Amino acid sequence: MPKPDVSTAMVLLITKIRATIPFHLDEAQMCQGRCLGCSKKMLEMLDTELGYWESSQEKPGLVDLGELTTLSKRTHKILERNKLI
């Protein structure tokens, strides 16, 4: 099976991120107890980046794909630390 082109890979990555990361959390859920990294800010930043790529006419490159992957992994790790995943 051939590898997808970068644009297709970006769409697949965005779909996976949207299915995995709980963007529906409200501030009260995110800001309880001890915080080990700001879940709210990370979710906002990731959501903004996803929105950009979902609406952009720009063709993504491999660097863009890598940066989005890194941001989503960092966000997931912070949500895990704060016991939101």
C-alpha positions as CSV (number, residue, x, y, z in Angstrom):
1,M,0.0,0.0,0.0
2,P,1.5,3.3,-1.0
3,K,2.0,6.1,1.5
4,P,-0.4,9.0,1.3
5,D,0.7,12.4,0.0
6,V,1.3,15.1,2.6
7,S,-2.1,16.7,2.2
8,T,-3.9,13.4,2.7
9,A,-1.6,12.6,5.7
10,M,-2.6,16.0,7.2
11,V,-6.3,15.2,6.9
12,L,-5.8,11.8,8.4
13,L,-3.8,13.3,11.3
14,I,-6.4,16.0,12.0
15,T,-9.1,13.4,12.0
16,K,-7.2,11.2,14.5
17,I,-6.4,14.2,16.8
18,R,-10.1,15.3,16.8
19,A,-11.1,11.8,17.7
20,T,-8.5,11.4,20.5
21,I,-8.2,14.7,22.2
22,P,-11.2,15.8,24.4
23,F,-11.8,19.3,23.1
24,H,-15.2,19.3,24.8
25,L,-13.8,19.8,28.4
26,D,-15.0,22.9,30.1
27,E,-12.7,25.1,32.2
28,A,-14.1,23.8,35.5
29,Q,-13.0,20.3,34.5
30,M,-9.6,21.4,33.4
31,C,-8.7,23.6,36.3
32,Q,-9.3,21.4,39.3
33,G,-6.6,20.7,41.9
34,R,-2.9,20.7,41.1
35,C,-2.1,21.6,37.5
36,L,1.0,20.1,35.8
37,G,1.0,22.2,32.6
38,C,-1.9,24.3,31.4
39,S,-4.4,22.0,29.8
40,K,-6.7,24.9,28.8
41,K,-3.9,26.8,26.9
42,M,-2.7,23.7,25.2
43,L,-6.2,22.7,24.0
44,E,-6.8,26.2,22.7
45,M,-3.5,26.3,20.9
46,L,-4.1,22.8,19.3
47,D,-7.7,23.7,18.4
48,T,-6.5,26.9,16.7
49,E,-3.8,25.1,14.8
50,L,-6.3,22.4,13.6
51,G,-8.8,25.0,12.6
52,Y,-6.1,26.7,10.5
53,W,-5.2,23.6,8.6
54,E,-8.9,22.6,8.2
55,S,-9.7,25.9,6.6
56,S,-6.4,26.7,4.8
57,Q,-5.9,26.6,1.1
58,E,-2.2,26.3,1.7
59,K,-0.6,23.0,0.9
60,P,1.1,21.5,4.0
61,G,4.6,20.3,4.0
62,L,6.4,17.6,6.0
63,V,7.6,20.2,8.5
64,D,3.9,21.3,9.1
65,L,2.9,17.7,9.6
66,G,5.7,17.2,12.1
67,E,4.9,20.4,14.0
68,L,1.3,19.4,14.3
69,T,2.2,15.9,15.5
70,T,4.6,17.4,18.1
71,L,2.0,19.8,19.4
72,S,-0.7,17.1,19.6
73,K,1.7,14.8,21.5
74,R,2.6,17.6,24.0
75,T,-1.1,18.4,24.5
76,H,-1.9,14.7,25.1
77,K,0.9,14.3,27.6
78,I,-0.3,17.4,29.6
79,L,-3.9,16.1,29.6
80,E,-2.6,12.7,30.9
81,R,-0.5,14.4,33.6
82,N,-3.6,16.3,34.7
83,K,-5.7,13.1,34.6
84,L,-8.1,14.4,32.0
85,I,-7.4,11.5,29.6
